[in-house]
Amino acid sequence: MPMQDTTYRGQVAVALVLSFVVSCAAVRSHRELVQPLGSPLVASVGSTIFRLNKFGDLPNVVGGRDIFGGKVDRGFAEVKLVGIEGETLVLEVLDVSRGSTETTMDRYKPFQRGITVTVDVSVSIESNQPRPVRLRLDTTKQQELVISGVRVRFLEIQPYSVSYSLEDLQAR
């Protein structure tokens, strides 16, 4: 019997240490590119060349990441093809960063039963009304553009469309 008691205590100790280590895992930032990387893509005037969604791990009460994998929205970056003027591309760039005070304590409160729950979460955006920036890219001088760590390489320019490829320079 004493052997089983020692084994049980050891298992409990290992479980406690593992739960502490997991709860203290660092909060990370993540990025997800909607379009595929590395292959030739085509966009016509008015199309989105790329959209990069940014999100982060939902922090827990001790500042580590949520063990259930919860995520919070951190914004996005987007490049649109507005027009083509000969060899010059007119692009619209929008890069929005969001901050949030949400934690696991806020998100999982609604699952508590039998009590009234008030959730108070704030989200902030860097500027009041994010406005896109217009760029004019002369492809006779420059065939690449880097926005938010994504390289856009223009391969071919047609009167109403472009062929291009994407590379994530911050891929992990």
N, C-alpha and C positions, 0 to 999 in steps of 0.2 A: 503493500500500500504506500509506503513512503516514496517509492520510486515513481508511482503514478502522480503523486502530489507535486513532486519536483518537475516532472515533465509538463504538467498542466501550468504551473507557475512560469516555466520557461516559455511556453506557448503564449501565455498572456503578456509576458514581458516583450516578446518579439512583436506581437500584434500592436502593443502600445507604441513601441519604437517606430514601427512601420507607419502607423497612422500619424504620428508626429512628423515624420520625415515627409510623407505625402502632403500633409496640410501645410507644410512650409515650403513646398516647391515654388520656385520663382514664377511670378506672373509674366507671361510672354506676349509679344505682339505677333500677329499673324497677318498674312496677305493672301488674297486669292484673286488671280487674274482670270477674268471671265473667258477671254479668247485663248486658244491654244498657243503654246510657245513653239518656236523653231520652224514651223511649217509656213509656206506662203499663204497669205490671206488676201482677200480683196474687199475693198470698201468703196462704195459709191458716195457721191456728194450727199451730205445729210446723215451719213452713217457714223456709228461709233467705231473708232479705230481700236480703242481698248478701254476697258473699265477694270480698275483695280479696287476691290473691296478690302477695307482695312478693319480688323477686329482684334480684340485682346481677350485674354483669359479673364473670367469673372473672379475678382479677388474674394477670398474668404475672410473671416473675422480676424485672423492673425496676419493677413497680408499676403498669404500664399495663394495659389490658384485653386479654383473650385475642383474638388475631386470628382464631380459628376460631369466635368467638361464644359460648364457654362461659359458663354462668350458674351462680350459687350461690343456694340458697334463703335468703331473709331473713325468712321468716315469712308471716303472713297476718292479716287482720282479717275478722271475721265478725259479722253481726247476724242473730239469729233472732227470730221472732215466737213468744213463749211463750204469750201469752194476750190476750184482749180483755175488758175489764170496762167495759161501757158505752162511753164515749168515751175511756177510758184504755187505752193499749197497754202490755203487759208485754213488754219486749224483753230479750234476753240478748246482751251484747256481749263478744266475745273478741278481743283484739289481742295477737298473739304476735310478738315480734321475735327473730330468730336471728342469731348471729354465726358465722363460719366462718374457719378458718385455711387452707382449701384454696386452692391456687394451680395454675397450669398445670403446674408441676413435679410436683405430687401427682397430678393427674388423668391426665396422659398418660404417667406412669411405667409403668403396666401394658402399654403398647404396645411397650416395649423388649423385644427378644427375646434369648434365650440367657443371661439373668441372673436371679437371684432378686431380686424387688422387694418392698420393704416400704413400705406407704403409711401415714403417720401424720397423720391429719387429725382436728381436734377441732371440735365444733359446740357452741355454748353458747346457752342460752335464758335470757332475762332473769330469769324466776322459775322455781323448781324445778318446780312444777306450775301451769301457767297455769289460772286459774279465771275463768270468765265473770262479768261484772258484770251484775246485774239492774237495769234501768231501768224506771221507770213514767212514761210520757209521756202527759200530759193533752192530747189534741188540741184541746180547746176553748180552750186557752191557747197551744199551740205546735203547728204542723203540720209543722215541719221539724226535722231532727236531723242533725248533722255528726259523723261518726266517721271517723277516719283520712283526712281530706280528701275524703270522699264525703258529699254532701248527699242525704239521703233526704227527699223531700217527700211527705207522706201526702195523698192526694187524696180518698179515700172510705173510711169505716169501716163494715163490715158486722158482724153478730154473730160470724162465724167466719172472716172474711177482711178484708184491706185492699187497696186499690188505691193504688199509689205510683209515683213516678218517681225515677230516680237521676241525679246530676250529679257528675262528677269535678272537684273544685275544683283539683286539682294536675295536670291534664292538660297535656301539653307539646305 
